[in-house]
């Protein structure tokens, strides 16, 4: 448009701009809706990990030593008191994203393993330590699909 040209030179249906703005507003909500939806699936995946004694990638946690089983009277790992499992908190982050926290003071040791004197306790990870695990990816993908459908 040349300097000094009339604004009346605009041609088109301005109501289309309103529909475009409405569509953009609905789509802008998709990431935060997907985050909220993925929380349930990720929390369920973590619960299943504890119940099955596996890491996020489906690998079994290292078994307990016989002396540990004798001492505690059970071969179940990380669920005797359910203290760690009960402190798992999966929440949507502000805007988009997900946070997973544990309040159990020993959660970091379970995740990475540790050594006390000559005793080495192997890691029994609950959180991903590499790429996003399939179970978490499915939870995110399903939530994203659902949020996308709702935005249409």
C-alpha positions in Angstrom: 0.0 0.0 0.0 1.5 3.3 -1.0 2.0 6.1 1.5 -1.1 8.2 1.7 -3.3 5.4 0.1 -6.8 5.1 1.4 -7.6 2.4 4.0 -10.7 1.7 1.9 -8.4 -0.1 -0.5 -8.6 -3.2 1.8 -10.8 -5.9 0.3 -12.0 -9.1 1.9 -14.4 -10.5 4.5 -13.3 -9.4 7.9 -15.5 -12.0 9.6 -12.9 -14.6 8.4 -10.3 -12.8 10.6 -12.6 -13.3 13.6 -13.0 -17.0 12.8 -9.2 -17.3 12.4 -8.6 -15.6 15.8 -11.1 -18.0 17.4 -9.3 -21.0 15.9 -5.9 -19.7 17.0 -7.2 -19.2 20.6 -8.6 -22.8 20.7 -5.3 -24.2 19.3 -3.2 -22.2 21.8 -4.9 -24.2 24.6 -3.7 -27.6 23.2 -0.3 -27.8 24.9 -1.6 -27.0 28.4 -4.6 -29.3 28.0 -2.3 -32.1 26.7 -0.1 -31.6 29.8 -3.0 -31.9 32.1 -4.2 -35.0 30.3 -0.8 -36.7 30.2 -0.5 -36.4 34.0 -2.9 -39.3 34.6 -1.2 -41.6 32.1 2.2 -40.9 33.5 1.1 -41.4 37.1 -0.5 -44.7 36.1 2.7 -45.8 34.3 4.7 -45.0 37.5 2.2 -47.0 39.6 2.6 -50.0 37.2 6.4 -49.7 37.5 6.2 -50.0 41.3 3.7 -52.9 41.1 5.9 -54.8 38.5 9.3 -53.9 39.8 10.5 -52.4 36.5 12.1 -49.2 35.4 10.4 -46.8 33.0 11.8 -48.8 30.0 10.4 -52.1 31.2 13.7 -53.5 32.5 13.4 -55.4 35.9 14.9 -53.7 38.9 17.9 -55.6 40.3 16.7 -58.2 42.7 17.3 -57.9 46.4 20.2 -59.9 47.9 19.2 -63.0 49.9 20.5 -61.3 53.1 18.2 -58.3 52.5 15.2 -60.6 51.9 16.0 -62.5 55.1 16.2 -59.3 57.0 13.0 -57.8 55.8 11.0 -61.0 55.2 10.0 -60.1 51.6 11.5 -59.9 48.2 9.4 -56.9 47.1 11.4 -53.8 46.1 10.6 -50.2 47.1 7.0 -51.0 48.1 7.2 -52.4 51.7 5.9 -49.3 53.3 4.7 -47.6 50.1 6.4 -44.4 51.5 8.2 -43.7 48.3 5.4 -44.7 46.0 2.9 -42.5 48.0 5.1 -39.4 47.6 5.1 -39.5 43.8 3.5 -36.3 42.6 2.8 -35.9 38.9 1.5 -32.5 37.9 1.1 -30.3 34.8 3.7 -27.5 34.7 2.5 -24.0 34.2 1.7 -23.4 30.6 2.8 -26.7 29.2 5.0 -29.6 30.5 4.9 -32.0 33.3 6.7 -32.2 36.6 7.3 -35.5 38.6 8.6 -35.2 42.1 9.1 -37.6 45.0 9.2 -36.5 48.6 10.9 -39.7 49.9 14.4 -38.7 51.1 15.9 -41.8 49.6 14.3 -41.5 46.1 17.5 -40.1 44.6 19.4 -43.1 46.0 16.9 -45.5 44.5 17.2 -43.7 41.1 21.0 -43.8 40.9 22.1 -46.5 43.3 24.7 -46.0 46.1 27.5 -47.5 47.9 27.9 -47.8 51.7 31.3 -49.1 52.7 31.8 -52.2 50.6 28.1 -52.6 50.0 26.9 -51.5 46.6 23.1 -51.0 46.2 22.1 -51.0 42.5 19.9 -48.4 41.0 16.2 -49.1 40.8 15.1 -46.1 38.7 11.5 -44.8 38.7 12.1 -41.8 36.5 13.5 -41.9 32.9 17.2 -41.7 32.6 17.5 -41.5 28.8 14.8 -40.9 26.2 11.1 -40.7 27.0 9.9 -44.2 27.7 7.2 -45.7 25.5 4.6 -45.7 28.3 5.2 -42.0 29.0 5.2 -41.2 25.3 1.9 -43.0 24.8 0.4 -41.0 27.7 1.6 -37.8 26.2 0.6 -38.7 22.6 -2.9 -39.8 23.7 -3.4 -36.6 25.7 -2.2 -34.5 22.8 -4.6 -36.3 20.4 -7.4 -35.7 22.8 -6.6 -32.0 23.3 -6.3 -31.6 19.6 -9.7 -33.2 18.9 -11.3 -30.9 21.6 -9.7 -27.9 19.9 -11.2 -28.6 16.5 
